[in-house]
Amino acid sequence: MSSDRATRPLRADARQNEDRLLEAAARAFARDGAAAQLKAIAKDAGVGIGTLYRRFPTRERLIEATYRNETARLCAAAPELLGTAPPAEALRAWMDMFVDFMATKHAMADALQAVLVADGDLRMQTRDLLTESLATLMTAGIADGTIRPDVDPDDVLMGLGGVTLIAGEPGRRDLARRLLDLLMDGLTHRKDR
């Protein structure tokens, strides 16, 4: 693919097709892992397989684009949630979204690993974006007095990662909710020292 084609903005219909493909891919990867059928993804998105291959010539390119898209969606959710809910509620809702994000990531882990090895900066870029989103939510909560000011967003991100390792599978959502509630209690409870 020429660099001109790669950097040229997509037409509105092509952008919609790509968005539908990435949403369908995220659902398929979360459900079926990296072995998700590309034809099924195209069908779910309402496009032909040729459209999928024009945008994503390899499975790895689709996985990378899905990962980047899901990261961007999760990060964009932070200010959106703050616009509709108090900071502590927005943070808790974002944590649930994080568990979903990680479930999709884990489902395509084998194929994603190859992508992350090929693009060594992608993992750190993602971590930085997620930390910034958490910092946005936590800063709002600190400003309104609901979130402790002495907690580092990196630590919260690590805690969220631990929750998803223990309870990130769909059948363990109740456990994940309980663990996220405990994490929130730790963020909002002010202890006398």
Buried (B, 14 or more C-beta within 10 A) or exposed (E): EEEEEEEEEEEEEEEBBBEBBBBBBBBBBBEBBBEBEBEBBBBBBEBEEEBBBBBBEEBBBBBBBBBBBBBEBBBEBBEEBBEEBBBBBBBBBBBEBBBBBBBBBBBBEEBBEBBBEEEEEBBEEBBEBBBEBBBBBBBBBBEEEBBBEEBEBEEBBEBBBEBBEEBBBEEBBEBBBEBBEEBBEBBBEEEEE
